[in-house]
Structure formats: C-alpha cells, structure tokens
C-alpha cells in the first residue's frame, strides 16, 4: 500500500471515528445540563422569565415518510416537560403560558439553507392567560430590545407545518374590546366526522375543492363577558391545525350567545397560518338587528326579533380590507320573511356594507321600529328604552346618528307583497339605501298603494347636529275603489288621489323633524263617495262624527276634494281645503301643529240645493293627535259664501292644484270646474238652502 493511500485511509478513519463519537455524544448527552443556560438566554431575549422545569431530551430518529435517501437521515426530536413563560412586569398575574409537555421534530437539511422547518408541534395540556391593558400593551407582544437601524434583516426563516392540540385552558382579558373570556378545551373521547356536524352537502363541497376536512376531536366551553354583555357558548374543533397544508382545512363549530344575540357557526378555517379565511354556515338571531352594532361595529336599523341562516365566507387579509360575504341567507324579521346577500368590507376610510334584500311577504308593522313607531313595550322587547310619552303620537325615539359615520352602505330592499289590513292597502315596497359618511338617503322609498305609486326621496344628513332632513313625496294614481275596498259605494268609482309634498326639518327624531318642518302639501281627490261608515273603515272616529253631522247616514258623492297646506316651523296652515259634494261645498280652515300635536280646524258647509243641510253652525275639530274632539261651534253659519271670505287668497293655491288633476276613466274630472272658478276668483255655484 502506498504512503499517500495509507494517509487517506487514516484521514477517513479518523473522520468516521469523530462522526461516530459526535453521534454517540449527541445521542447520550444529558441535555438537562444546558437547561440553566438555555433558560437564562431565552429569559434575557424575551425580557420575561422562561423555564423548562422538567426533563429536556433530544432523540434522533429516521423519518420513513420522507422517502428516498432522506428517509435515512436521522432527525432530531426535541422533548421537554413542564415549560413556563412568565408575564411582563406590568401584568397583575405571574404566568402567561404553561405546558405539561411539548414535542417537535426539526428537519436538519433545510438548516443549510438558513430555514428552520418544524413539520409539527405537539402540545400537551397548554394553558395561556392573555391580557391587554387600556394603553395597548399586550402580553403576547414580546420586547426584544432596541433594533439597530443599520442592521441587515435576518436571512433565517421559520416554517411550522402543523400544531397538534390537547386539552387546555385559555383566558383572555382585554378592556379595549371589552372582553373577559374563559375557554376550557377537552377531548371529545371519540372523534366526530365533519359531515355529521355540517351535513353531507357542505362536506362534499370541501372534498370537491380537493381538500379533506378533519374530524372534530375536541370540545370547548366558553364563558365570560363581551362588550359589557354576558357571553356563554360551546363548540368543537379539530385536533390538528395544519398551518401550511390548505388541503386540510381546520373544522370549527361554535354555538354562542352574547346578551340577546345568538350565533351558531359550523365550517372550516381554510388559512389557519394567517387566520385568513373562513367558510362557515352561520345562523344568527336576536331581539333587534340594531343590537349587533356594539358587538360587530356594523350599523343596522332597529327591528323586531330576527333570525337568519346562510353561508358566510371571510377573507381576512384582502388588500382592500377584511371582507365578509353572507350569501344566500334566509330568515325572518318579526313576522316578515327575508332573503338575500350582504357583503361587508373593512375598507378605508370607512367600512362599507353592500347587498340586496328581498321579502316575499312583508308585514307593515315590522317596519315600525325603523323610526321608533313601535310601542314602548315592543321597544323594551328589542332592548331599547321606553321613550314614547303617553299621549304623543309622533315617534320621539332618536335616530342613532353617531353610528351613521362609522360605516357606509349601499343596500337595495324589495318587499314584494305588503301584508296589512284593508285600511291601508299597500301592495309592495322598494328602497335604495345609501349611507355615506353620516348622510342617509333613501332614493327612492317607493310604495305601491291602491293601484298607484307613492314615490319618496328622503335625505337625512347626520353629519350635522342636529340632523337636517328633507322629504319629497309624490302620490300618483291611488284608485279610490282600492284605497277603500271595504266601502261598497266606492267599488264602481273611477276616482283617484294625487298629491305632492316637499318638507324639510331639523331634529333627531320623527317628532323633532316634523315639529320644526317647513314646506308644502297638496292633494286632489276626484269622483268618490263618503259616509260615516267610510270614516270608520279608515279609523277616523272624528271624521265619522263630522260626516254624520253634515250628511247624516246617507252616502254622498264627492265631486272633488282639494287641499293645499303650507307648513312653517311645524305649523301646517290651510291655504285651501275644500270638499265639493252633491249636496254642499265644505270648507275647512285652521291649523295642525306638529310640534305640540294639536288640531284646530273649522268646518263650514255651504248648501247647494234643496236637499237641506240641517246644520246651522260650523263644526270644529280640536285637541291632540291622540285624542281629537269634534263639535258644533256656538255661532251660526254666516251667509252663503262664508267659507270663501277671501277668494283672492285661494286663487293661487287653486291654480297650483290644477296641475295634479288627471282624468279618470275617460270621464271629465270634476275638480276642474271647481278649481277653475277659484282660480278666477269666483265663488263656486251654490243654491241657498233653508
């Protein structure tokens, strides 16, 4: 054997001996001897106490699942018992995290490329106390000391493939989000297949996407408070959180109640590394949609009790902001059905809610909470305060304008069929709600009424304090026979109601807006009929008294009814208010005070012929909106034409009302001659009566 060859063999032999010695040393080394140094170094780096109190060991094992030559490379398996991590010195509690046992394996070859790859970490009986102070300091944020601004970023990276759970205990205390939560996690004993919880169709959807949802392995119970409301719930989760493998979505099932709001979800967390994506079935219920605001930050109107069931998808790290899509949901609000899609994006400068909602059968009473028009008892039932004073008709509950500036909205709502009594024959509803930086617009708010349309443009500017509001209303083509279907004489009528209103006001409630309102109201009714029973059908008890005094029990044909009211500072004053019947022309003069809810009207009839009016004195309607009263004035009727004391005053209003007249049934509209005479400053033709 040549000398060089001998030297080479000796070098190889020495290297193998050194490697073998190194392997023996590593394999037999008592790693507990490095615990004091390791504990001290970690504590120094984290600026809080860290300790491995139990055994520390490293075991070298091959990984047959790696395949090929990699299967022959031994991997280090790290095992440690009784690990504790303390809290920063500002915390009131000593310990943040404890683990009974931790085990993980480290891939050796990626270390050559400056990558720390840990395929899986197994945690045994973890316990964590998470807390944050009002100033923002949180114990899960670590202080690694000042950074050198000139230092290059580390080239090392760390990848954790999965985290395996065990029973555990987590507490969370955060005054910023007003949360105090205690969570206990325990094994289920026997895993529950994913399809058993979410259903076969939802499970098939996951498999069709090329993924396999895990079984539910652990159950948990949660108790505490959130947003100053009691929180209690339970649920189930998987046993392995696959951080890197999207084909193993993490199963989640939660049933939780916060105050009077109840939520039940079941589905998957599909991007667990970043808590980035959720795909869930969501059932939501509560006493009022408005109560969701303090819990979610989403501005929704007050409503009756509700419940919905739909599909929720969330993308928590979208570039435009975290997005939530609640799609194909069905449910009820009060006694009305609700269906549709809603999307919420946490965009800047404000989050935005968009969507389309449909109700196939909408109960009109379920709309009352939108403006605080429901009773005090119902307000209490939906979690509101009893604010409506006794004897007040106009709603005084204030709009929550402080919430209007927290988000924007663009939502369409269609009520295909409105259910109500025959006294209010609404057929359908459509509105487009736009909320932009505190300005709420309904453009339009449209009702189908008695074969016609009521178009409303509402603008409520919540940017101002107090709120500035305006409403423009256009009523066209209300068919009288449909408006009062319970009144037989109207069944053959071709008459219609048309009207316009333009009102502005200031205030944070319906009562305040009308109490400060300014504007105009005009209305024309032609070719109808009236008697006491019609007033009773309409719920106008005072009206039935007036009609009874004027015409008795018989039915009276109305040729025309015309009204023009001016509104200033909440006081509506009649510029022109006249009924032209077959027996008489009836003039109404006076005021309606929206601020004080007071009526002060005088009704003066003028006989047209020898069908005598027995009434010799004017009538009055006075009192509050809640309890109006009617009676006979103590003074006699003036001479013929007394109701038209100043014809010049009504000439202008009469001319304006002519624009509302539309022919009905091809017949001449009988409002034309009446208003034409008034426009020309002439008294309507009447015949003196006894």
C-alpha positions, 0 to 999 in steps of 0.5 A, a space after each residue: 500500500 502506498 504512503 499517500 493511500 495509507 494517509 487517506 485511509 487514516 484521514 477517513 478513519 479518523 473522520 468516521 471515528 469523530 462522526 461516530 463519537 459526535 453521534 454517540 455524544 449527541 445521542 447520550 448527552 444529558 441535555 438537562 445540563 444546558 437547561 440553566 443556560 438555555 433558560 437564562 438566554 431565552 429569559 434575557 431575549 424575551 425580557 420575561 422569565 422562561 423555564 423548562 422545569 422538567 426533563 429536556 431530551 433530544 432523540 434522533 430518529 429516521 423519518 420513513 415518510 420522507 422517502 428516498 435517501 432522506 428517509 435515512 437521515 436521522 432527525 432530531 426530536 426535541 422533548 421537554 416537560 413542564 415549560 413556563 413563560 412568565 408575564 411582563 412586569 406590568 401584568 397583575 398575574 405571574 404566568 402567561 403560558 404553561 405546558 405539561 409537555 411539548 414535542 417537535 421534530 426539526 428537519 436538519 437539511 433545510 438548516 443549510 439553507 438558513 430555514 428552520 422547518 418544524 413539520 409539527 408541534 405537539 402540545 400537551 395540556 397548554 394553558 395561556 392567560 392573555 391580557 391587554 391593558 387600556 394603553 395597548 400593551 399586550 402580553 403576547 407582544 414580546 420586547 426584544 430590545 432596541 433594533 439597530 437601524 443599520 442592521 441587515 434583516 435576518 436571512 433565517 426563516 421559520 416554517 411550522 407545518 402543523 400544531 397538534 392540540 390537547 386539552 387546555 385552558 385559555 383566558 383572555 382579558 382585554 378592556 379595549 374590546 371589552 372582553 373577559 373570556 374563559 375557554 376550557 378545551 377537552 377531548 371529545 373521547 371519540 372523534 366526530 366526522 365533519 359531515 355529521 356536524 355540517 351535513 353531507 352537502 357542505 362536506 362534499 363541497 370541501 372534498 370537491 375543492 380537493 381538500 379533506 376536512 378533519 374530524 372534530 376531536 375536541 370540545 370547548 366551553 366558553 364563558 365570560 363577558 363581551 362588550 359589557 354583555 354576558 357571553 356563554 357558548 360551546 363548540 368543537 374543533 379539530 385536533 390538528 391545525 395544519 398551518 401550511 397544508 390548505 388541503 386540510 382545512 381546520 373544522 370549527 363549530 361554535 354555538 354562542 350567545 352574547 346578551 340577546 344575540 345568538 350565533 351558531 357557526 359550523 365550517 372550516 378555517 381554510 388559512 389557519 397560518 394567517 387566520 385568513 379565511 373562513 367558510 362557515 354556515 352561520 345562523 344568527 338571531 336576536 331581539 333587534 338587528 340594531 343590537 349587533 352594532 356594539 358587538 360587530 361595529 356594523 350599523 343596522 336599523 332597529 327591528 323586531 326579533 330576527 333570525 337568519 341562516 346562510 353561508 358566510 365566507 371571510 377573507 381576512 387579509 384582502 388588500 382592500 380590507 377584511 371582507 365578509 360575504 353572507 350569501 344566500 341567507 334566509 330568515 325572518 324579521 318579526 313576522 316578515 320573511 327575508 332573503 338575500 346577500 350582504 357583503 361587508 368590507 373593512 375598507 378605508 376610510 370607512 367600512 362599507 356594507 353592500 347587498 340586496 334584500 328581498 321579502 316575499 311577504 312583508 308585514 307593515 308593522 315590522 317596519 315600525 321600529 325603523 323610526 321608533 313607531 313601535 310601542 314602548 313595550 315592543 321597544 323594551 322587547 328589542 332592548 331599547 328604552 321606553 321613550 314614547 310619552 303617553 299621549 304623543 303620537 309622533 315617534 320621539 325615539 332618536 335616530 342613532 346618528 353617531 353610528 351613521 359615520 362609522 360605516 357606509 352602505 349601499 343596500 337595495 330592499 324589495 318587499 314584494 307583497 305588503 301584508 296589512 289590513 284593508 285600511 291601508 292597502 299597500 301592495 309592495 315596497 322598494 328602497 335604495 339605501 345609501 349611507 355615506 359618511 353620516 348622510 342617509 338617503 333613501 332614493 327612492 322609498 317607493 310604495 305601491 298603494 291602491 293601484 298607484 305609486 307613492 314615490 319618496 326621496 328622503 335625505 337625512 344628513 347626520 353629519 350635522 347636529 342636529 340632523 337636517 332632513 328633507 322629504 319629497 313625496 309624490 302620490 300618483 294614481 291611488 284608485 279610490 275603489 282600492 284605497 277603500 275596498 271595504 266601502 261598497 259605494 266606492 267599488 264602481 268609482 273611477 276616482 283617484 288621489 294625487 298629491 305632492 309634498 316637499 318638507 324639510 326639518 331639523 331634529 333627531 327624531 320623527 317628532 323633532 323633524 316634523 315639529 320644526 318642518 317647513 314646506 308644502 302639501 297638496 292633494 286632489 281627490 276626484 269622483 268618490 263617495 263618503 259616509 260615516 261608515 267610510 270614516 270608520 273603515 279608515 279609523 277616523 272616529 272624528 271624521 265619522 262624527 263630522 260626516 254624520 253631522 253634515 250628511 247624516 247616514 246617507 252616502 254622498 258623492 264627492 265631486 272633488 276634494 282639494 287641499 293645499 297646506 303650507 307648513 312653517 316651523 311645524 305649523 301646517 296652515 290651510 291655504 285651501 281645503 275644500 270638499 265639493 259634494 252633491 249636496 254642499 261645498 265644505 270648507 275647512 280652515 285652521 291649523 295642525 301643529 306638529 310640534 305640540 300635536 294639536 288640531 284646530 280646524 273649522 268646518 263650514 258647509 255651504 248648501 247647494 240645493 234643496 236637499 237641506 243641510 240641517 246644520 246651522 253652525 260650523 263644526 270644529 275639530 280640536 285637541 291632540 293627535 291622540 285624542 281629537 274632539 269634534 263639535 258644533 261651534 256656538 255661532 251660526 253659519 254666516 251667509 252663503 259664501 262664508 267659507 270663501 271670505 277671501 277668494 283672492 287668497 285661494 286663487 293661487 293655491 287653486 291654480 297650483 292644484 290644477 296641475 295634479 288633476 288627471 282624468 279618470 276613466 275617460 270621464 271629465 274630472 270634476 275638480 276642474 270646474 271647481 278649481 277653475 272658478 277659484 282660480 278666477 276668483 269666483 265663488 263656486 255655484 251654490 243654491 241657498 238652502 233653508 
